[in-house]
Amino acid sequence: MNNMRATKIFLFILVVIALLALICLFFPADGVKLFGTTLRFPSLEKIMKHEEKFDIDGFLSDEQRRQDSIAQMLSDSTDYYMVLLNDSATRFYLPDDDYTFFDAMFATMDSAQQQRRTVRVLHYGDSQIEMDHITGRLRTALQTQFGGGGPGLLPLNGFTPVTAAQVWANGSYQKLSSFGDSTVSRSSGNYGPMMQCHRINGSVSAGIKPSAQHTADSLVKLFDHARVLFNNRGGSFDASLSVPSMGYNVSHHTDAEGVQHFDWQLDSCADKISLRYNGSADFYGIMVDYGHGVAVDNIPMRGCSGHQFKGVNADLLAAAYSQMDIALIILQFGGNSVPYIRGEKALQRYCDELGEQIEHIRSCCRNATILFIGPSDMTSTGEGSWQTYSFLPRFVEGLRQMANQHGAAYWSIYDAMGGWNSMKSWVSSGYAGKDYMHFTQKGADIMGDRLAAALMLQYEYYKFRQRH
């Protein structure tokens, strides 16, 4: 009796498997639309195919072992750098394969302390860089090498969370932005270098304290210099900065119109600075730095695809940039467009528009080196399981070609994290969120370190060529 029952159960399971196999075999690849919803079923090939899990920790450690092995074989030689610079998941793609591409930037950074300058790196990006993600680790590496400190360029009050420092403001002001949904007020091109501004009409009090984030580097918590960048729209504008613990209180005043700045230099690091503004001006940001060297500014633009720069008045943007001593501009975009770019025509339109944005930025800041960073691996459940968007590899290649054609270097997060379907392992390892799109703090730190290491390898090769 029991054997007969077991046989029936076994036969039933076989019939169910056979029926499911038939459904897999004949179910339309594009799915079936039912009541406005598309029903999909995985193909038989996809079910039968065994997908090996991507080992993210092994990928990262194997690459380091490979680099160490190459260093032992080739030592400090041209061949050593050529192998690493051309055959690595974290390589830079340079216009015309010009290995001198970063030389002018490195020369500027090298001499910054001696010349008592603070040269800036502006890191623009979408929500992937919010909360100082990636930027923070790059800042630490550059300031460790070239000097400097502080959180960099800060808004009057954050449109999105600001973690490089604690900022707050109260009073009579209006937020204006070139990006965001229809509830955000616009300003006809007058936004400044953060692609946003705060329009002060009357009196505003504000404050800045060192970052409270436990992950923040010690250098970012230091500041002894502040520079307010603004556009005086008429009449007088006043600004005062005070540090109660130092007994410091200095005010500035202007009746001149146009883009300009106020400076405050402290004798030592401040534990908190208080500011007061009065008048009618568009507040573009405050640069909060320490010493001389390199400052790295985190400028997140949530929801953007990189098309907002041409919306800023070129004369105003150039005037603002000229007061910032910029060495490098990083543009990190593309992720928000990945789900919608599915063919060559759409890719070409997107890349053409991005190329125009790069040219607009270059026309406003001709001495800056420009680096474009492409999107991460991104997955969706459109085909029944979490899979990389099918057009993403071509999308990444199109962005690389576009950047190089417009004189910008290109760095691929997609490749640096492992490529096709690597995002699933980043999520399961706790390095990316459950949206299969954004890095967690741990993942952002890893990616920031990989970007910094790639850039410092370029610097090492620059110094090698200087020696030889």
Summary of the structure (lengths in Angstrom):
residues: 468
radius of gyration: 25.9
end to end distance: 87.6
largest distance: 101.0
contacts: 1518
relative contact order: 0.15
helix: 38%
strand: 28%
